[in-house]
Amino acid sequence: MTANLELFNRIFEFCQSKIGYDTYDMLPMQDVNYPFIVLDDMQNIPVNLKTDVVGNINITVHIWGNDEMRLEVSEAIDKLLKLQEIESDNFKFKARLNEENSQLLNDASVANTELIHGVVTLVFDWFKK
């Protein structure tokens, strides 16, 4: 398994179990209840060393809530930003806290609906076990 997929799976599980929101790998096409989380773009930047390959991964996470869920969305952002280390079967991931960022936006992209949209970019260094 690749570092991308293993990190994606661990963050997906974290969002469902620790944050407690329904989590998707793409924006749902059917109506779903708010709040929910979407794991979005990932970028893997491998670094080839003489004896090993390491790298870092950026992942964008979206948290969606209705206009009364600013606190819930903000708390979910905080929980994601507190992720410091993650282990999977084959990799260790360590957060690059000084490179992560988040936004809390008002969103009117759905007709007649005001939404709260949290956007978090997480950055992890990865190492093979």
C-alpha positions as CSV (number, residue, x, y, z in Angstrom):
1,M,0.0,0.0,0.0
2,T,1.2,3.5,-0.7
3,A,1.8,6.3,1.9
4,N,-1.0,8.3,0.3
5,L,-3.6,5.6,0.7
6,E,-2.6,4.6,4.2
7,L,-2.7,8.3,5.4
8,F,-6.0,8.8,3.7
9,N,-7.5,5.8,5.4
10,R,-6.3,6.8,8.9
11,I,-7.6,10.4,8.5
12,F,-10.9,9.0,7.2
13,E,-11.2,6.8,10.3
14,F,-10.2,9.6,12.6
15,C,-12.9,11.9,11.2
16,Q,-15.6,9.2,11.6
17,S,-14.5,7.9,15.1
18,K,-12.9,10.9,16.8
19,I,-14.8,13.8,15.3
20,G,-17.9,11.7,14.8
21,Y,-19.1,13.1,11.4
22,D,-20.1,11.2,8.3
23,T,-17.0,11.3,6.1
24,Y,-16.8,11.0,2.3
25,D,-14.1,10.7,-0.3
26,M,-15.9,13.2,-2.6
27,L,-18.7,15.7,-2.2
28,P,-21.9,13.7,-1.9
29,M,-24.3,14.0,-4.8
30,Q,-27.4,13.1,-2.7
31,D,-28.8,15.0,0.3
32,V,-26.9,14.2,3.5
33,N,-27.2,15.6,7.0
34,Y,-24.9,18.4,8.2
35,P,-22.2,18.4,9.5
36,F,-20.1,16.2,7.3
37,I,-16.5,15.9,6.2
38,V,-15.0,15.4,2.7
39,L,-11.4,14.3,2.3
40,D,-10.2,16.0,-0.9
41,D,-6.9,16.6,-2.7
42,M,-3.7,14.9,-1.7
43,Q,-0.2,15.7,-2.9
44,N,2.7,13.3,-2.2
45,I,6.3,14.6,-2.5
46,P,8.7,11.7,-2.2
47,V,12.4,12.3,-1.3
48,N,14.9,9.6,-2.5
49,L,17.7,9.1,-0.1
50,K,20.7,6.8,-0.6
51,T,19.1,4.0,1.5
52,D,15.5,4.9,1.8
53,V,12.5,6.9,0.4
54,V,10.7,9.3,2.7
55,G,8.5,12.3,1.8
56,N,5.7,14.6,2.8
57,I,2.0,14.6,2.0
58,N,-0.5,17.5,1.9
59,I,-4.2,16.6,2.3
60,T,-7.1,19.0,2.1
61,V,-10.1,18.3,4.4
62,H,-13.5,20.1,4.1
63,I,-16.0,20.3,6.9
64,W,-19.5,21.4,6.0
65,G,-22.2,22.6,8.3
66,N,-25.4,24.6,8.2
67,D,-25.4,28.3,9.3
68,E,-26.0,27.3,12.9
69,M,-23.0,25.0,13.1
70,R,-20.1,27.4,13.2
71,L,-19.0,26.0,16.6
72,E,-19.1,22.4,15.5
73,V,-17.2,23.1,12.3
74,S,-14.6,25.1,14.3
75,E,-14.2,22.3,16.8
76,A,-13.7,19.8,14.0
77,I,-11.0,22.0,12.5
78,D,-9.2,22.2,15.9
79,K,-9.3,18.4,16.3
80,L,-7.7,17.9,12.8
81,L,-5.0,20.5,13.5
82,K,-4.1,18.7,16.7
83,L,-3.2,15.5,14.9
84,Q,0.5,15.2,15.4
85,E,1.4,11.6,14.7
86,I,-0.3,8.8,12.9
87,E,0.8,5.3,12.4
88,S,-0.4,2.9,9.7
89,D,0.7,-0.7,8.9
90,N,3.7,0.4,6.9
91,F,4.3,4.1,7.6
92,K,4.7,6.7,10.4
93,F,3.4,10.2,9.7
94,K,4.5,13.3,11.6
95,A,2.6,16.6,11.2
96,R,4.5,19.6,10.0
97,L,2.5,22.0,12.3
98,N,4.1,25.2,11.0
99,E,2.9,24.4,7.5
100,E,-0.7,23.5,8.2
101,N,-3.5,26.0,7.8
102,S,-7.3,26.4,8.1
103,Q,-10.1,28.6,7.0
104,L,-13.7,29.1,8.2
105,L,-15.8,30.5,5.5
106,N,-19.4,31.5,4.9
107,D,-20.7,29.7,1.8
108,A,-23.8,30.5,-0.3
109,S,-23.0,28.2,-3.2
110,V,-26.2,26.2,-2.7
111,A,-29.4,28.1,-3.6
112,N,-31.3,29.5,-0.7
113,T,-28.8,28.0,1.8
114,E,-26.2,29.5,4.0
115,L,-23.4,27.1,5.0
116,I,-20.3,27.2,7.2
117,H,-17.4,25.7,5.3
118,G,-14.2,24.8,7.1
119,V,-11.1,24.0,5.0
120,V,-8.0,22.4,6.5
121,T,-4.7,21.7,4.9
122,L,-2.7,19.1,6.8
123,V,0.9,18.4,6.0
124,F,2.7,15.3,7.2
125,D,6.2,13.9,6.8
126,W,6.2,10.2,6.2
127,F,8.7,7.5,6.9
128,K,8.6,3.7,6.2
129,K,8.5,1.5,9.3
